Amino acid sequence: MSDTYLTTEELARRIKYDPRTIRERLKDSVLLEGVHYIRPFGGRKILYIWEAIERDMVQNSTAGAEMIPMANGGLANG
């Protein structure tokens, strides 16, 4: 495995978001445990998987104009 693991602060710098936005609005709504982040050794610390986040950001940004962005960060079909 050669994934890049990032803390919340490191991810925030990469995607130009506030760390609090990631923790409160993105985590568990668009960033899913086991897909976009893990809790190593069953602890409280969260590590984000950069490759999965990057893949889904690009994929969702090119999904098409029929998607309507929602205030909670999700998307609705138009």
GROMACS elastic network, one bead per residue, 0.5 to 0.9 nm:
[ bonds ]
;  ai    aj funct       b0    kb
    3    49     6  0.64819   500
    3    50     6  0.71275   500
    3    51     6  0.65663   500
    3    52     6  0.87725   500
    4    48     6  0.80685   500
    4    49     6  0.58377   500
    4    50     6  0.54789   500
    4    51     6  0.67859   500
    5    37     6  0.83506   500
    5    47     6  0.55865   500
    5    48     6  0.53778   500
    5    50     6  0.61785   500
    5    51     6  0.87931   500
    6     9     6  0.78230   500
    6    10     6  0.55566   500
    6    11     6  0.58018   500
    6    37     6  0.89420   500
    6    46     6  0.85056   500
    6    47     6  0.53205   500
    6    49     6  0.65505   500
    6    50     6  0.67601   500
    7    10     6  0.51722   500
    7    11     6  0.61708   500
    7    12     6  0.85098   500
    7    45     6  0.84954   500
    7    46     6  0.67040   500
    7    47     6  0.51672   500
    7    48     6  0.62303   500
    8    11     6  0.51758   500
    8    12     6  0.60564   500
    8    13     6  0.87413   500
    8    19     6  0.58860   500
    8    20     6  0.86526   500
    8    22     6  0.71671   500
    8    23     6  0.75618   500
    8    46     6  0.74997   500
    8    47     6  0.72271   500
    8    48     6  0.71319   500
    9    12     6  0.50023   500
    9    13     6  0.63717   500
    9    14     6  0.88028   500
    9    18     6  0.81232   500
    9    19     6  0.56089   500
   10    13     6  0.52597   500
   10    14     6  0.64285   500
   10    15     6  0.89192   500
   10    19     6  0.86718   500
   11    14     6  0.50739   500
   11    15     6  0.62331   500
   11    16     6  0.81528   500
   11    17     6  0.81257   500
   11    19     6  0.78880   500
   11    22     6  0.85469   500
   11    48     6  0.72576   500
   11    50     6  0.76745   500
   12    15     6  0.54325   500
   12    16     6  0.54867   500
   12    18     6  0.57307   500
   12    19     6  0.53150   500
   12    20     6  0.88841   500
   12    21     6  0.87191   500
   12    22     6  0.72445   500
   13    16     6  0.51301   500
   13    17     6  0.67651   500
   13    18     6  0.79918   500
   13    19     6  0.83945   500
   14    17     6  0.80131   500
   17    20     6  0.83449   500
   17    21     6  0.66855   500
   17    22     6  0.70856   500
   18    21     6  0.52728   500
   18    22     6  0.66985   500
   18    23     6  0.89655   500
   19    22     6  0.51489   500
   19    23     6  0.63193   500
   19    24     6  0.86470   500
   20    23     6  0.50562   500
   20    24     6  0.58967   500
   20    25     6  0.79725   500
   21    24     6  0.52448   500
   21    25     6  0.52583   500
   21    26     6  0.65767   500
   21    27     6  0.85726   500
   22    25     6  0.57179   500
   22    27     6  0.58388   500
   22    31     6  0.86580   500
   23    26     6  0.63533   500
   23    27     6  0.54177   500
   23    28     6  0.87140   500
   24    27     6  0.64334   500
   24    28     6  0.87230   500
   25    28     6  0.79138   500
   25    29     6  0.69251   500
   25    30     6  0.83786   500
   25    72     6  0.69011   500
   25    73     6  0.70485   500
   26    29     6  0.54035   500
   26    30     6  0.53452   500
   26    31     6  0.57642   500
   26    32     6  0.88339   500
   26    72     6  0.85039   500
   26    73     6  0.69499   500
   26    74     6  0.89988   500
   27    30     6  0.63066   500
   27    32     6  0.66063   500
   27    33     6  0.82218   500
   27    36     6  0.89326   500
   27    37     6  0.87486   500
   28    31     6  0.53059   500
   28    32     6  0.50931   500
   28    33     6  0.69872   500
   29    32     6  0.68904   500
   29    72     6  0.82555   500
   29    73     6  0.75355   500
   29    74     6  0.72405   500
   30    36     6  0.87585   500
   30    73     6  0.73231   500
   30    74     6  0.68779   500
   31    35     6  0.74913   500
   31    36     6  0.53873   500
   31    37     6  0.71725   500
   31    48     6  0.88172   500
   31    53     6  0.75856   500
   32    35     6  0.54382   500
   32    36     6  0.52938   500
   32    37     6  0.65057   500
   32    38     6  0.88683   500
   33    36     6  0.59202   500
   33    37     6  0.50044   500
   33    38     6  0.57826   500
   33    39     6  0.80882   500
   33    48     6  0.89884   500
   34    37     6  0.56900   500
   34    38     6  0.55727   500
   34    39     6  0.85563   500
   35    38     6  0.77343   500
   35    49     6  0.77670   500
   35    52     6  0.68363   500
   35    53     6  0.85084   500
   36    47     6  0.86908   500
   36    48     6  0.58138   500
   36    49     6  0.52746   500
   36    50     6  0.75369   500
   36    51     6  0.84209   500
   36    52     6  0.56068   500
   36    53     6  0.57957   500
   37    46     6  0.66170   500
   37    47     6  0.55086   500
   37    49     6  0.53814   500
   37    50     6  0.86279   500
   37    52     6  0.86492   500
   37    53     6  0.87445   500
   38    42     6  0.87125   500
   38    45     6  0.84518   500
   38    46     6  0.58205   500
   38    47     6  0.54824   500
   38    48     6  0.64867   500
   38    49     6  0.76314   500
   39    42     6  0.55162   500
   39    43     6  0.57464   500
   39    44     6  0.63444   500
   39    45     6  0.57531   500
   39    47     6  0.63606   500
   39    48     6  0.89167   500
   40    43     6  0.60223   500
   40    44     6  0.81264   500
   40    45     6  0.69952   500
   40    46     6  0.71880   500
   40    47     6  0.74113   500
   41    44     6  0.89293   500
   42    45     6  0.85029   500
   43    46     6  0.80700   500
   48    52     6  0.86431   500
   48    53     6  0.79074   500
   49    52     6  0.57256   500
   49    53     6  0.64414   500
   49    54     6  0.87542   500
   50    53     6  0.51778   500
   50    54     6  0.59591   500
   50    55     6  0.84530   500
   51    54     6  0.51671   500
   51    55     6  0.60283   500
   51    56     6  0.86162   500
   52    55     6  0.51466   500
   52    56     6  0.62012   500
   52    57     6  0.85478   500
   53    56     6  0.52701   500
   53    57     6  0.60134   500
   53    58     6  0.86361   500
   54    57     6  0.51494   500
   54    58     6  0.62753   500
   54    59     6  0.84992   500
   55    58     6  0.54680   500
   55    59     6  0.60740   500
   55    60     6  0.85956   500
   56    60     6  0.58409   500
   56    61     6  0.82896   500
   57    60     6  0.53296   500
   57    61     6  0.60539   500
   57    62     6  0.87265   500
   58    61     6  0.51463   500
   58    62     6  0.63574   500
   58    63     6  0.86267   500
   59    62     6  0.54723   500
   59    63     6  0.61581   500
   60    64     6  0.81658   500
   61    64     6  0.75112   500
   62    65     6  0.83791   500
   63    66     6  0.81199   500
   63    67     6  0.74713   500
   64    67     6  0.63881   500
   65    68     6  0.75854   500
   65    78     6  0.82733   500
   66    76     6  0.84311   500
   66    77     6  0.60701   500
   67    75     6  0.59558   500
   67    76     6  0.55154   500
   67    78     6  0.54612   500
   68    74     6  0.85416   500
   68    75     6  0.54335   500
   68    77     6  0.61648   500
   68    78     6  0.59979   500
   69    72     6  0.84867   500
   69    73     6  0.67561   500
   69    74     6  0.61337   500
   69    76     6  0.64231   500
   70    73     6  0.55017   500
   70    74     6  0.52086   500
   70    75     6  0.54930   500
   70    76     6  0.68133   500
   71    74     6  0.72506   500
   71    75     6  0.89177   500
   72    75     6  0.87241   500
